[in-house]
Amino acid sequence: MGILRHLQHWLIGRGPHLQTAEFVPQTHAIRLWADTFPWDAMVQAVEQSFARRFPKKRPQGGRPSVSPRVLLALELLKHELGASDEDICQRLRTDVALLYACGLREVQADRAQAHFVLPETLAQFRRHIDPDLMDELVAIQAAAAMEEGRGSPAHLLVDTFPSEQGSQRVTDATTLYKVQKKFFDSSSRSRVKAPRRPRP
């Protein structure tokens, strides 16, 4: 319910509620991708980091801020899909799979509203992610992947020596990316349709 509280300013449209989990197939690539993340732990890390580095009192009145869960998912989706801030924010307005990936399970939107999240909001969120927080998020994700059997510490190599700019390095982030890619490639292959029979 907490995520809906943060987004209540655009979840007040008319008409029936859309249940994203029922609408997006379980085999959809974005749903499979989203279900691999330990969102609770990652959002908690973001909230703690922001509260420590940007302490502020919540202003009285006005609209609530957008949930860190939504912004974190949008930032990750932006890189996964190769989209710009504008593209991913616009797509959130029209793509139910993105709503699901952002943790929004029930939506009732206002047709007149062009954006649920403004690109400027996403850019501001990204500027607040410092290297320490990024390292923590990668560590949380790597630990979850290994716990679920999608990775192994034996495959994790850390290069402690400096390298020239542009050279290939194996890091926690690249190893995690390869683990995720291998998982999604194998799940995609299992969903390939049987070849069609030639017509007589």
CNS distance restraints for C-alpha pairs under 8 A (distance, minus, plus):
assign (resid   1 and name CA) (resid   5 and name CA) 6.55 0.50 0.50
assign (resid   2 and name CA) (resid   6 and name CA) 6.71 0.50 0.50
assign (resid   3 and name CA) (resid   7 and name CA) 6.56 0.50 0.50
assign (resid   3 and name CA) (resid  67 and name CA) 5.99 0.50 0.50
assign (resid   3 and name CA) (resid  69 and name CA) 7.56 0.50 0.50
assign (resid   3 and name CA) (resid 103 and name CA) 7.76 0.50 0.50
assign (resid   3 and name CA) (resid 104 and name CA) 7.50 0.50 0.50
assign (resid   4 and name CA) (resid   8 and name CA) 5.71 0.50 0.50
assign (resid   4 and name CA) (resid  11 and name CA) 7.70 0.50 0.50
assign (resid   4 and name CA) (resid 104 and name CA) 7.63 0.50 0.50
assign (resid   5 and name CA) (resid  64 and name CA) 7.69 0.50 0.50
assign (resid   6 and name CA) (resid  64 and name CA) 5.46 0.50 0.50
assign (resid   6 and name CA) (resid  65 and name CA) 5.81 0.50 0.50
assign (resid   6 and name CA) (resid  66 and name CA) 5.35 0.50 0.50
assign (resid   6 and name CA) (resid  67 and name CA) 5.33 0.50 0.50
assign (resid   7 and name CA) (resid  11 and name CA) 6.34 0.50 0.50
assign (resid   7 and name CA) (resid  64 and name CA) 7.12 0.50 0.50
assign (resid   7 and name CA) (resid  65 and name CA) 7.44 0.50 0.50
assign (resid   7 and name CA) (resid  66 and name CA) 5.87 0.50 0.50
assign (resid   7 and name CA) (resid  67 and name CA) 6.98 0.50 0.50
assign (resid   8 and name CA) (resid  12 and name CA) 6.48 0.50 0.50
assign (resid   8 and name CA) (resid  64 and name CA) 7.78 0.50 0.50
assign (resid   9 and name CA) (resid  63 and name CA) 6.43 0.50 0.50
assign (resid   9 and name CA) (resid  64 and name CA) 7.43 0.50 0.50
assign (resid  10 and name CA) (resid 109 and name CA) 5.97 0.50 0.50
assign (resid  10 and name CA) (resid 110 and name CA) 6.55 0.50 0.50
assign (resid  10 and name CA) (resid 113 and name CA) 7.79 0.50 0.50
assign (resid  10 and name CA) (resid 116 and name CA) 6.44 0.50 0.50
assign (resid  11 and name CA) (resid 107 and name CA) 6.13 0.50 0.50
assign (resid  11 and name CA) (resid 108 and name CA) 5.14 0.50 0.50
assign (resid  11 and name CA) (resid 109 and name CA) 5.05 0.50 0.50
assign (resid  11 and name CA) (resid 110 and name CA) 7.19 0.50 0.50
assign (resid  12 and name CA) (resid 108 and name CA) 6.09 0.50 0.50
assign (resid  12 and name CA) (resid 109 and name CA) 6.09 0.50 0.50
assign (resid  12 and name CA) (resid 110 and name CA) 6.60 0.50 0.50
assign (resid  13 and name CA) (resid 108 and name CA) 5.15 0.50 0.50
assign (resid  13 and name CA) (resid 109 and name CA) 4.34 0.50 0.50
assign (resid  13 and name CA) (resid 110 and name CA) 4.00 0.50 0.50
assign (resid  13 and name CA) (resid 111 and name CA) 7.25 0.50 0.50
assign (resid  14 and name CA) (resid 108 and name CA) 6.56 0.50 0.50
assign (resid  14 and name CA) (resid 109 and name CA) 7.03 0.50 0.50
assign (resid  14 and name CA) (resid 110 and name CA) 6.64 0.50 0.50
assign (resid  15 and name CA) (resid 108 and name CA) 6.90 0.50 0.50
assign (resid  16 and name CA) (resid 108 and name CA) 6.65 0.50 0.50
assign (resid  17 and name CA) (resid 106 and name CA) 6.14 0.50 0.50
assign (resid  17 and name CA) (resid 107 and name CA) 5.42 0.50 0.50
assign (resid  17 and name CA) (resid 108 and name CA) 4.80 0.50 0.50
assign (resid  18 and name CA) (resid  23 and name CA) 7.78 0.50 0.50
assign (resid  18 and name CA) (resid 105 and name CA) 7.98 0.50 0.50
assign (resid  18 and name CA) (resid 106 and name CA) 5.48 0.50 0.50
assign (resid  18 and name CA) (resid 107 and name CA) 5.04 0.50 0.50
assign (resid  18 and name CA) (resid 108 and name CA) 6.29 0.50 0.50
assign (resid  19 and name CA) (resid  23 and name CA) 6.31 0.50 0.50
assign (resid  19 and name CA) (resid 105 and name CA) 5.70 0.50 0.50
assign (resid  19 and name CA) (resid 106 and name CA) 4.72 0.50 0.50
assign (resid  19 and name CA) (resid 107 and name CA) 6.69 0.50 0.50
assign (resid  20 and name CA) (resid  24 and name CA) 5.94 0.50 0.50
assign (resid  20 and name CA) (resid  96 and name CA) 6.24 0.50 0.50
assign (resid  20 and name CA) (resid  97 and name CA) 7.31 0.50 0.50
assign (resid  20 and name CA) (resid  99 and name CA) 7.00 0.50 0.50
assign (resid  20 and name CA) (resid 100 and name CA) 5.62 0.50 0.50
assign (resid  20 and name CA) (resid 104 and name CA) 7.19 0.50 0.50
assign (resid  20 and name CA) (resid 105 and name CA) 5.07 0.50 0.50
assign (resid  20 and name CA) (resid 106 and name CA) 6.10 0.50 0.50
assign (resid  20 and name CA) (resid 107 and name CA) 7.47 0.50 0.50
assign (resid  21 and name CA) (resid  25 and name CA) 7.69 0.50 0.50
assign (resid  21 and name CA) (resid 100 and name CA) 6.55 0.50 0.50
assign (resid  21 and name CA) (resid 105 and name CA) 6.05 0.50 0.50
assign (resid  23 and name CA) (resid  96 and name CA) 7.51 0.50 0.50
assign (resid  24 and name CA) (resid  28 and name CA) 6.74 0.50 0.50
assign (resid  24 and name CA) (resid  31 and name CA) 7.31 0.50 0.50
assign (resid  24 and name CA) (resid  96 and name CA) 6.86 0.50 0.50
assign (resid  24 and name CA) (resid  97 and name CA) 5.85 0.50 0.50
assign (resid  24 and name CA) (resid 100 and name CA) 7.56 0.50 0.50
assign (resid  25 and name CA) (resid  31 and name CA) 7.68 0.50 0.50
assign (resid  26 and name CA) (resid  31 and name CA) 6.51 0.50 0.50
assign (resid  26 and name CA) (resid  32 and name CA) 7.10 0.50 0.50
assign (resid  27 and name CA) (resid  31 and name CA) 7.10 0.50 0.50
assign (resid  27 and name CA) (resid  32 and name CA) 6.54 0.50 0.50
assign (resid  27 and name CA) (resid 191 and name CA) 7.86 0.50 0.50
assign (resid  28 and name CA) (resid  32 and name CA) 6.22 0.50 0.50
assign (resid  28 and name CA) (resid  97 and name CA) 7.93 0.50 0.50
assign (resid  29 and name CA) (resid  33 and name CA) 6.06 0.50 0.50
assign (resid  29 and name CA) (resid 184 and name CA) 7.79 0.50 0.50
assign (resid  29 and name CA) (resid 188 and name CA) 7.83 0.50 0.50
assign (resid  30 and name CA) (resid  34 and name CA) 6.01 0.50 0.50
assign (resid  30 and name CA) (resid  97 and name CA) 6.30 0.50 0.50
assign (resid  30 and name CA) (resid  98 and name CA) 7.27 0.50 0.50
assign (resid  30 and name CA) (resid 101 and name CA) 6.80 0.50 0.50
assign (resid  31 and name CA) (resid  35 and name CA) 6.10 0.50 0.50
assign (resid  31 and name CA) (resid  97 and name CA) 6.57 0.50 0.50
assign (resid  31 and name CA) (resid 100 and name CA) 6.98 0.50 0.50
assign (resid  31 and name CA) (resid 101 and name CA) 6.23 0.50 0.50
assign (resid  32 and name CA) (resid  36 and name CA) 6.81 0.50 0.50
assign (resid  32 and name CA) (resid 184 and name CA) 7.67 0.50 0.50
assign (resid  33 and name CA) (resid  37 and name CA) 7.66 0.50 0.50
assign (resid  33 and name CA) (resid 184 and name CA) 7.40 0.50 0.50
assign (resid  34 and name CA) (resid 101 and name CA) 5.11 0.50 0.50
assign (resid  35 and name CA) (resid 101 and name CA) 7.84 0.50 0.50
assign (resid  36 and name CA) (resid 145 and name CA) 7.68 0.50 0.50
assign (resid  37 and name CA) (resid 141 and name CA) 6.54 0.50 0.50
assign (resid  37 and name CA) (resid 144 and name CA) 7.64 0.50 0.50
assign (resid  38 and name CA) (resid  42 and name CA) 6.31 0.50 0.50
assign (resid  38 and name CA) (resid 140 and name CA) 7.47 0.50 0.50
assign (resid  38 and name CA) (resid 141 and name CA) 6.51 0.50 0.50
assign (resid  38 and name CA) (resid 144 and name CA) 6.56 0.50 0.50
assign (resid  39 and name CA) (resid  43 and name CA) 5.90 0.50 0.50
assign (resid  39 and name CA) (resid  69 and name CA) 7.26 0.50 0.50
assign (resid  40 and name CA) (resid  44 and name CA) 6.08 0.50 0.50
assign (resid  41 and name CA) (resid  45 and name CA) 6.25 0.50 0.50
assign (resid  41 and name CA) (resid 140 and name CA) 7.15 0.50 0.50
assign (resid  42 and name CA) (resid  46 and name CA) 6.33 0.50 0.50
assign (resid  42 and name CA) (resid 137 and name CA) 5.91 0.50 0.50
assign (resid  42 and name CA) (resid 140 and name CA) 6.79 0.50 0.50
assign (resid  42 and name CA) (resid 141 and name CA) 7.84 0.50 0.50
assign (resid  43 and name CA) (resid  47 and name CA) 6.11 0.50 0.50
assign (resid  43 and name CA) (resid  68 and name CA) 6.36 0.50 0.50
assign (resid  43 and name CA) (resid  69 and name CA) 5.79 0.50 0.50
assign (resid  43 and name CA) (resid  72 and name CA) 7.63 0.50 0.50
assign (resid  44 and name CA) (resid  48 and name CA) 6.09 0.50 0.50
assign (resid  45 and name CA) (resid  49 and name CA) 6.07 0.50 0.50
assign (resid  45 and name CA) (resid 133 and name CA) 7.42 0.50 0.50
assign (resid  45 and name CA) (resid 136 and name CA) 7.43 0.50 0.50
assign (resid  45 and name CA) (resid 137 and name CA) 7.26 0.50 0.50
assign (resid  46 and name CA) (resid  50 and name CA) 6.08 0.50 0.50
assign (resid  46 and name CA) (resid  68 and name CA) 7.30 0.50 0.50
assign (resid  46 and name CA) (resid 133 and name CA) 7.06 0.50 0.50
assign (resid  47 and name CA) (resid  51 and name CA) 5.98 0.50 0.50
assign (resid  47 and name CA) (resid  68 and name CA) 7.30 0.50 0.50
assign (resid  48 and name CA) (resid  52 and name CA) 6.12 0.50 0.50
assign (resid  49 and name CA) (resid  53 and name CA) 6.14 0.50 0.50
assign (resid  49 and name CA) (resid 133 and name CA) 6.82 0.50 0.50
assign (resid  50 and name CA) (resid  54 and name CA) 5.35 0.50 0.50
assign (resid  50 and name CA) (resid  55 and name CA) 7.37 0.50 0.50
assign (resid  50 and name CA) (resid 128 and name CA) 7.45 0.50 0.50
assign (resid  51 and name CA) (resid  55 and name CA) 5.11 0.50 0.50
assign (resid  51 and name CA) (resid  56 and name CA) 7.81 0.50 0.50
assign (resid  66 and name CA) (resid  70 and name CA) 7.05 0.50 0.50
assign (resid  66 and name CA) (resid  71 and name CA) 7.26 0.50 0.50
assign (resid  66 and name CA) (resid 117 and name CA) 7.43 0.50 0.50
assign (resid  67 and name CA) (resid  71 and name CA) 6.58 0.50 0.50
assign (resid  68 and name CA) (resid  72 and name CA) 5.79 0.50 0.50
assign (resid  69 and name CA) (resid  73 and name CA) 6.16 0.50 0.50
assign (resid  69 and name CA) (resid 102 and name CA) 6.52 0.50 0.50
assign (resid  69 and name CA) (resid 103 and name CA) 7.05 0.50 0.50
assign (resid  70 and name CA) (resid  74 and name CA) 6.13 0.50 0.50
assign (resid  70 and name CA) (resid 102 and name CA) 4.70 0.50 0.50
assign (resid  70 and name CA) (resid 103 and name CA) 6.78 0.50 0.50
assign (resid  71 and name CA) (resid  75 and name CA) 6.13 0.50 0.50
assign (resid  71 and name CA) (resid 102 and name CA) 7.76 0.50 0.50
assign (resid  71 and name CA) (resid 122 and name CA) 6.18 0.50 0.50
assign (resid  71 and name CA) (resid 125 and name CA) 7.01 0.50 0.50
assign (resid  72 and name CA) (resid  76 and name CA) 6.29 0.50 0.50
assign (resid  73 and name CA) (resid  77 and name CA) 5.94 0.50 0.50
assign (resid  73 and name CA) (resid 101 and name CA) 6.62 0.50 0.50
assign (resid  73 and name CA) (resid 102 and name CA) 5.24 0.50 0.50
assign (resid  74 and name CA) (resid  78 and name CA) 5.89 0.50 0.50
assign (resid  74 and name CA) (resid  88 and name CA) 6.91 0.50 0.50
assign (resid  74 and name CA) (resid  89 and name CA) 7.68 0.50 0.50
assign (resid  74 and name CA) (resid 102 and name CA) 6.84 0.50 0.50
assign (resid  74 and name CA) (resid 122 and name CA) 7.71 0.50 0.50
assign (resid  75 and name CA) (resid  79 and name CA) 6.71 0.50 0.50
assign (resid  75 and name CA) (resid 122 and name CA) 7.22 0.50 0.50
assign (resid  75 and name CA) (resid 126 and name CA) 7.36 0.50 0.50
assign (resid  76 and name CA) (resid  80 and name CA) 6.19 0.50 0.50
assign (resid  77 and name CA) (resid  81 and name CA) 5.87 0.50 0.50
assign (resid  77 and name CA) (resid  88 and name CA) 7.64 0.50 0.50
assign (resid  78 and name CA) (resid  82 and name CA) 5.74 0.50 0.50
assign (resid  78 and name CA) (resid  83 and name CA) 4.92 0.50 0.50
assign (resid  78 and name CA) (resid  84 and name CA) 6.45 0.50 0.50
assign (resid  78 and name CA) (resid  85 and name CA) 7.03 0.50 0.50
assign (resid  78 and name CA) (resid  88 and name CA) 5.96 0.50 0.50
assign (resid  79 and name CA) (resid  83 and name CA) 6.57 0.50 0.50
assign (resid  83 and name CA) (resid  87 and name CA) 5.74 0.50 0.50
assign (resid  83 and name CA) (resid  88 and name CA) 5.90 0.50 0.50
assign (resid  84 and name CA) (resid  88 and name CA) 6.13 0.50 0.50
assign (resid  85 and name CA) (resid  89 and name CA) 6.11 0.50 0.50
assign (resid  85 and name CA) (resid 119 and name CA) 5.14 0.50 0.50
assign (resid  85 and name CA) (resid 122 and name CA) 6.87 0.50 0.50
assign (resid  85 and name CA) (resid 123 and name CA) 7.22 0.50 0.50
assign (resid  86 and name CA) (resid  90 and name CA) 6.07 0.50 0.50
assign (resid  86 and name CA) (resid 118 and name CA) 7.84 0.50 0.50
assign (resid  86 and name CA) (resid 119 and name CA) 5.30 0.50 0.50
assign (resid  87 and name CA) (resid  91 and name CA) 6.00 0.50 0.50
assign (resid  88 and name CA) (resid  92 and name CA) 6.15 0.50 0.50
assign (resid  89 and name CA) (resid  93 and name CA) 6.86 0.50 0.50
assign (resid  89 and name CA) (resid 115 and name CA) 6.68 0.50 0.50
assign (resid  89 and name CA) (resid 116 and name CA) 7.26 0.50 0.50
assign (resid  89 and name CA) (resid 117 and name CA) 5.87 0.50 0.50
assign (resid  89 and name CA) (resid 118 and name CA) 6.42 0.50 0.50
assign (resid  89 and name CA) (resid 119 and name CA) 6.04 0.50 0.50
assign (resid  90 and name CA) (resid  94 and name CA) 6.98 0.50 0.50
assign (resid  90 and name CA) (resid 114 and name CA) 7.61 0.50 0.50
assign (resid  90 and name CA) (resid 115 and name CA) 6.18 0.50 0.50
assign (resid  91 and name CA) (resid  95 and name CA) 5.53 0.50 0.50
assign (resid  91 and name CA) (resid  98 and name CA) 7.47 0.50 0.50
assign (resid  92 and name CA) (resid  96 and name CA) 7.43 0.50 0.50
assign (resid  92 and name CA) (resid  98 and name CA) 5.61 0.50 0.50
assign (resid  92 and name CA) (resid  99 and name CA) 6.16 0.50 0.50
assign (resid  92 and name CA) (resid 115 and name CA) 7.79 0.50 0.50
assign (resid  92 and name CA) (resid 116 and name CA) 7.10 0.50 0.50
assign (resid  92 and name CA) (resid 117 and name CA) 7.93 0.50 0.50
assign (resid  93 and name CA) (resid 114 and name CA) 7.17 0.50 0.50
assign (resid  93 and name CA) (resid 115 and name CA) 5.91 0.50 0.50
assign (resid  93 and name CA) (resid 116 and name CA) 6.09 0.50 0.50
assign (resid  95 and name CA) (resid  99 and name CA) 6.69 0.50 0.50
assign (resid  96 and name CA) (resid 100 and name CA) 6.31 0.50 0.50
assign (resid  97 and name CA) (resid 101 and name CA) 6.22 0.50 0.50
assign (resid  98 and name CA) (resid 102 and name CA) 6.13 0.50 0.50
assign (resid  99 and name CA) (resid 103 and name CA) 6.60 0.50 0.50
assign (resid  99 and name CA) (resid 104 and name CA) 5.32 0.50 0.50
assign (resid  99 and name CA) (resid 105 and name CA) 7.42 0.50 0.50
assign (resid 100 and name CA) (resid 104 and name CA) 5.30 0.50 0.50
assign (resid 100 and name CA) (resid 105 and name CA) 6.00 0.50 0.50
assign (resid 109 and name CA) (resid 113 and name CA) 7.97 0.50 0.50
assign (resid 117 and name CA) (resid 121 and name CA) 6.76 0.50 0.50
assign (resid 117 and name CA) (resid 122 and name CA) 7.42 0.50 0.50
assign (resid 118 and name CA) (resid 122 and name CA) 6.77 0.50 0.50
assign (resid 119 and name CA) (resid 123 and name CA) 6.26 0.50 0.50
assign (resid 120 and name CA) (resid 124 and name CA) 6.15 0.50 0.50
assign (resid 121 and name CA) (resid 125 and name CA) 6.24 0.50 0.50
assign (resid 122 and name CA) (resid 126 and name CA) 6.25 0.50 0.50
assign (resid 123 and name CA) (resid 127 and name CA) 6.38 0.50 0.50
assign (resid 124 and name CA) (resid 128 and name CA) 6.68 0.50 0.50
assign (resid 125 and name CA) (resid 129 and name CA) 6.98 0.50 0.50
assign (resid 129 and name CA) (resid 133 and name CA) 6.06 0.50 0.50
assign (resid 129 and name CA) (resid 134 and name CA) 6.54 0.50 0.50
assign (resid 130 and name CA) (resid 134 and name CA) 6.24 0.50 0.50
assign (resid 131 and name CA) (resid 135 and name CA) 6.11 0.50 0.50
assign (resid 132 and name CA) (resid 136 and name CA) 6.26 0.50 0.50
assign (resid 133 and name CA) (resid 137 and name CA) 6.17 0.50 0.50
assign (resid 134 and name CA) (resid 138 and name CA) 6.21 0.50 0.50
assign (resid 135 and name CA) (resid 139 and name CA) 6.13 0.50 0.50
assign (resid 136 and name CA) (resid 140 and name CA) 6.16 0.50 0.50
assign (resid 137 and name CA) (resid 141 and name CA) 6.16 0.50 0.50
assign (resid 138 and name CA) (resid 142 and name CA) 5.96 0.50 0.50
assign (resid 138 and name CA) (resid 172 and name CA) 7.13 0.50 0.50
assign (resid 138 and name CA) (resid 173 and name CA) 6.33 0.50 0.50
assign (resid 138 and name CA) (resid 176 and name CA) 7.90 0.50 0.50
assign (resid 139 and name CA) (resid 143 and name CA) 6.02 0.50 0.50
assign (resid 139 and name CA) (resid 172 and name CA) 7.80 0.50 0.50
assign (resid 140 and name CA) (resid 144 and name CA) 6.25 0.50 0.50
assign (resid 141 and name CA) (resid 145 and name CA) 6.16 0.50 0.50
assign (resid 141 and name CA) (resid 176 and name CA) 7.84 0.50 0.50
assign (resid 142 and name CA) (resid 146 and name CA) 6.20 0.50 0.50
assign (resid 142 and name CA) (resid 151 and name CA) 7.75 0.50 0.50
assign (resid 142 and name CA) (resid 172 and name CA) 7.73 0.50 0.50
assign (resid 142 and name CA) (resid 176 and name CA) 6.05 0.50 0.50
assign (resid 143 and name CA) (resid 147 and name CA) 6.07 0.50 0.50
assign (resid 144 and name CA) (resid 148 and name CA) 6.22 0.50 0.50
assign (resid 145 and name CA) (resid 149 and name CA) 6.32 0.50 0.50
assign (resid 145 and name CA) (resid 150 and name CA) 5.05 0.50 0.50
assign (resid 145 and name CA) (resid 151 and name CA) 5.70 0.50 0.50
assign (resid 145 and name CA) (resid 176 and name CA) 7.96 0.50 0.50
assign (resid 145 and name CA) (resid 179 and name CA) 7.98 0.50 0.50
assign (resid 146 and name CA) (resid 150 and name CA) 5.52 0.50 0.50
assign (resid 146 and name CA) (resid 151 and name CA) 4.52 0.50 0.50
assign (resid 146 and name CA) (resid 152 and name CA) 5.54 0.50 0.50
assign (resid 146 and name CA) (resid 153 and name CA) 7.33 0.50 0.50
assign (resid 147 and name CA) (resid 151 and name CA) 7.97 0.50 0.50
assign (resid 150 and name CA) (resid 179 and name CA) 6.34 0.50 0.50
assign (resid 150 and name CA) (resid 180 and name CA) 7.50 0.50 0.50
assign (resid 150 and name CA) (resid 183 and name CA) 6.92 0.50 0.50
assign (resid 151 and name CA) (resid 155 and name CA) 7.52 0.50 0.50
assign (resid 151 and name CA) (resid 176 and name CA) 7.76 0.50 0.50
assign (resid 151 and name CA) (resid 179 and name CA) 5.93 0.50 0.50
assign (resid 152 and name CA) (resid 156 and name CA) 7.09 0.50 0.50
assign (resid 155 and name CA) (resid 175 and name CA) 7.63 0.50 0.50
assign (resid 156 and name CA) (resid 171 and name CA) 7.70 0.50 0.50
assign (resid 156 and name CA) (resid 172 and name CA) 6.61 0.50 0.50
assign (resid 156 and name CA) (resid 175 and name CA) 6.40 0.50 0.50
assign (resid 157 and name CA) (resid 170 and name CA) 6.26 0.50 0.50
assign (resid 157 and name CA) (resid 171 and name CA) 6.45 0.50 0.50
assign (resid 157 and name CA) (resid 172 and name CA) 7.21 0.50 0.50
assign (resid 157 and name CA) (resid 175 and name CA) 7.88 0.50 0.50
assign (resid 158 and name CA) (resid 170 and name CA) 6.51 0.50 0.50
assign (resid 158 and name CA) (resid 171 and name CA) 5.49 0.50 0.50
assign (resid 158 and name CA) (resid 172 and name CA) 6.81 0.50 0.50
assign (resid 159 and name CA) (resid 169 and name CA) 7.10 0.50 0.50
assign (resid 159 and name CA) (resid 170 and name CA) 6.66 0.50 0.50
assign (resid 159 and name CA) (resid 171 and name CA) 6.81 0.50 0.50
assign (resid 163 and name CA) (resid 167 and name CA) 6.69 0.50 0.50
assign (resid 163 and name CA) (resid 169 and name CA) 7.81 0.50 0.50
assign (resid 170 and name CA) (resid 174 and name CA) 6.13 0.50 0.50
assign (resid 170 and name CA) (resid 175 and name CA) 6.72 0.50 0.50
assign (resid 171 and name CA) (resid 175 and name CA) 6.09 0.50 0.50
assign (resid 172 and name CA) (resid 176 and name CA) 6.09 0.50 0.50
assign (resid 173 and name CA) (resid 177 and name CA) 6.14 0.50 0.50
assign (resid 174 and name CA) (resid 178 and name CA) 6.21 0.50 0.50
assign (resid 175 and name CA) (resid 179 and name CA) 6.27 0.50 0.50
assign (resid 176 and name CA) (resid 180 and name CA) 6.23 0.50 0.50
assign (resid 177 and name CA) (resid 181 and name CA) 6.03 0.50 0.50
assign (resid 178 and name CA) (resid 182 and name CA) 6.02 0.50 0.50
assign (resid 179 and name CA) (resid 183 and name CA) 6.27 0.50 0.50
assign (resid 180 and name CA) (resid 184 and name CA) 6.20 0.50 0.50
assign (resid 181 and name CA) (resid 185 and name CA) 5.93 0.50 0.50
assign (resid 182 and name CA) (resid 186 and name CA) 6.13 0.50 0.50
assign (resid 183 and name CA) (resid 187 and name CA) 6.26 0.50 0.50
assign (resid 184 and name CA) (resid 188 and name CA) 5.96 0.50 0.50
assign (resid 185 and name CA) (resid 189 and name CA) 6.21 0.50 0.50
assign (resid 186 and name CA) (resid 190 and name CA) 6.41 0.50 0.50
assign (resid 187 and name CA) (resid 191 and name CA) 6.67 0.50 0.50
assign (resid 188 and name CA) (resid 192 and name CA) 6.70 0.50 0.50
